[in-house]
């Protein structure tokens, strides 16, 4: 591989890096008011990177082992890169209005871009050290972003909780990965490790090996917010600036999934350690507890956080089933969920922005009561929230339905009737709390009859997410095919 | 005419989108009327072209476009003898409902848009020949009705709407499990309903076949609904606005019955040694529904609730006819679906008018309405008579065929069901007598008789009820031939 090849393969990352650095430099000499332009730079670089991923890198780049076998470009990496890029793009667009006069916009956009780069590194990484580095790059950026509203105590609390739990999980993960490294005699490439353990199964079935697997599961479990490692998520999502909650739920959490797909699935297949029981329990606990707790939430951000926990439970069924179809479903679910969740969080952020503008002392703007009569006060916003929520509960014709359909289908195909029945019951349960918000928006009378003016930046961001949700729902074929080819690269 | 079914399906959807953005009530209802009437014209056109002599599972006006090819999912529409009359029913009822709701002044643009979405969803269910598509439309019907109940409903609307939503959504999910199981067990790698049904009998494990059957059955049972899964229905009806009730009882319940004929009956002979157990189960559920709901109707104080329970009982005849599984009973049951759609619409419209003019539906508070509202009394009386099965009305043809047919194969159940007819006559006549006749209850104020827009749809419905009661052939022939050729029914 020549240097030019290398650059062209990683053009999206390179573009983001350059623009992140540029934003930092340019920001030094600008007044707060002028810094708005930096957001446009960030947005443009994300658009450019997404276009490159779509047009150049989706198919036909099965390049294994770039830079000392640590990175790869394959349909899986490209699928997730596109997901992360679009999520970040939507978040950046939504931030344009939220922070248009903020002093620290340059840091803000730089951090978003660095976080995105970290996620993209994880998407491409096939080496445990590289995965860890990508993870830390994304995590450090998002820790800071979660606490971006420095004067707001709950934002600080969110950041601190997220940081402590994140550091703990990184430690556990690193611990587990270092065991793998040691047991395999110094291998870092994921497929090399898998190969080694297939040849020497006794090594991984030793107590130390099982310990390593458990630590890795726990490490990823924190990042994916699986029960019982989920406690940080609701507090963090609630306290963080709402647009950043979107980035956390739709971006950095999904990053954990792609890493887990690569590391856990491959390692588990190779060593035939029967993790199915562990993951069955984790999946059932995650979806059930997530849904049951979401039922009683009155804060929409917390509700979305718990629903996100529940949805992670559905996705984690793939670790039980471990079939190409299940992985296809899970991969597609990750992208669908990214759109639905980003859309929902951004919509909540938009409402919060409008309510604060209307009444600057407004508190708890994401409380359910604030959604009363939204259908009259802001028809477009209410309509989009309704679509996002129905999509999350899996009602056709949305992305949520298609991906749930394929995921449940594959789990049933794998013969796990019990598991899929629980998932379906949970899905029915979830409808209750999603429909309740819709009821508030359309049925209850609004507190004031004055229309809310939705800023254009928010409309655009929400509209993009809406297109994603509907496109996957109505024309699912290309997405399914891409997800299937992504699933293929792991060779389950 | 290649894509006429798609046209019928999408015109209401497009109409809904336009209606939503109208500013005035006048334009909203006008567009809604046009968007629901054009499908009626198209449906009548294809009804006239329809070849009712073609075998069951031979579809006409077929459209098929590949959608998700990796899973064998197609956009696949078609109509046959089972679905064609129900498509017609839906096409008739929706414009009439729009006319009936002409005076709606609470957010009329949303109201009419939802009715149109509902119409499109029901069309989709009756036309879809791919299970994936079928399921999408099946679920799509939930959302508009949920809003119709929860925004325009009565005092207890929140409870009723969410109960309706959750109840039927859970049933749909169980049905989805059944669809998956059918898909995997047959291994045909397509979601086409006819193909799957033909492959059903080849599934090796008989237990699997029964499990699939029951999962699908459950989905349809709740929708119909059959006792003991009926409790959402009276709540939904009582709280729903009249237009919602008309469409709920008139076409949405028919989706459950349609599922019986489209999906379950062709499977019955594939059940092997469990066939007779399943038939007994169906017959028991049917008779329990008929008797239990009839006696509950007898005890109701609220007239709308009474009509709601009568719907449960009448759908019981559909189930009974299906269970008896012979040509006469099955075609009678299919005809019952069509006929009940018309009759129940008149009943709910009558009750709606009463509620609207005298602001109560309590039978004991009414009395002597015939004095002040003769037009209403006449049309309502006609509806009640049709509902209790008076000869020369469509209800009679249906129930006669169902009972005669089921007497051939399920004599005991048929006799029990006949008891229901007696009680049905009882509660209808009793309610009429107390509400409409006797001396006028002065506390009710000075009611005005039917408005023109209320009278037109009711009169049209009554005419149709009598027309199809005297001359059922146009609809009956279509059903008859279809039911003859359901595998094993001869």
Boltz contact constraints between the chains, C-beta under 6 A:
constraints:
  - contact:
      token1: [A, 395]
      token2: [B, 139]
      max_distance: 6.0
  - contact:
      token1: [A, 396]
      token2: [B, 136]
      max_distance: 6.0
  - contact:
      token1: [A, 396]
      token2: [B, 139]
      max_distance: 6.0
  - contact:
      token1: [A, 397]
      token2: [B, 136]
      max_distance: 6.0
  - contact:
      token1: [A, 409]
      token2: [B, 180]
      max_distance: 6.0
  - contact:
      token1: [A, 412]
      token2: [B, 180]
      max_distance: 6.0
  - contact:
      token1: [A, 413]
      token2: [B, 184]
      max_distance: 6.0
  - contact:
      token1: [A, 424]
      token2: [B, 173]
      max_distance: 6.0
  - contact:
      token1: [A, 428]
      token2: [B, 169]
      max_distance: 6.0
  - contact:
      token1: [A, 428]
      token2: [B, 170]
      max_distance: 6.0
  - contact:
      token1: [A, 428]
      token2: [B, 173]
      max_distance: 6.0
  - contact:
      token1: [A, 431]
      token2: [B, 169]
      max_distance: 6.0
  - contact:
      token1: [A, 435]
      token2: [B, 165]
      max_distance: 6.0
  - contact:
      token1: [A, 439]
      token2: [B, 150]
      max_distance: 6.0
  - contact:
      token1: [A, 443]
      token2: [B, 150]
      max_distance: 6.0
  - contact:
      token1: [A, 443]
      token2: [B, 151]
      max_distance: 6.0
  - contact:
      token1: [A, 476]
      token2: [B, 68]
      max_distance: 6.0
  - contact:
      token1: [A, 477]
      token2: [B, 68]
      max_distance: 6.0
  - contact:
      token1: [A, 480]
      token2: [B, 70]
      max_distance: 6.0
